């Protein structure tokens, strides 16, 4: 069951004061980004907002890309927690098809909401294979519950690929599709995969 999924991007245990400082810096960064956008999110601005020296921010995150990746990681952990133990249909308690469709809608919206942040994080976030691993495992489990057979590892990865930011940007910004059309297409793909296998 998907409630047994591990939080694959969880950070190692921290001292209480270190965790508090990290949380304060991430809160400051999130507040700045919410008010001014990603472009205004500089190490200087975060340090000033959090009331610490810039060196503290660099020691904690290493670079601006590292800060962006940490913000994304925190949001990913919250999203994964919703999958594991949040309310249905994203969380446990709904039929597997409802959960699979809720996964797609949620993942699509998450990537579109965080597009500028994902791009700003660059390779620091783009090579986070644990994130893809969690999503793939979740989809594999749901496909199995739906009776789909075959190479579920490959199939799950193929079903997740259309929800990636580059594909979404191409479809919406260059292909003229609406978010609703993209999700309708993805939902149709899911139903075809499940129906064709049954």
Secondary structure, DSSP 8 states (H G I E B T S, - for coil): -GGG---TT------HHHHHHHHHHHHHHHHHHHHH-GGG--HHHHHHHHTS-HHHHHHHHSSHHHHHHHHHHHHHHHHHHHHHHSSTTTSTTS-HHHHHHHHHHHHHHHHHHTHHHHHHHTHHHHT-HHHHHHHHHHHHHHHHHTT--S-HHHHHHHHHHTTSHHHHHIIIIIS---HHHHHHHHHHHHHHHHHHH-
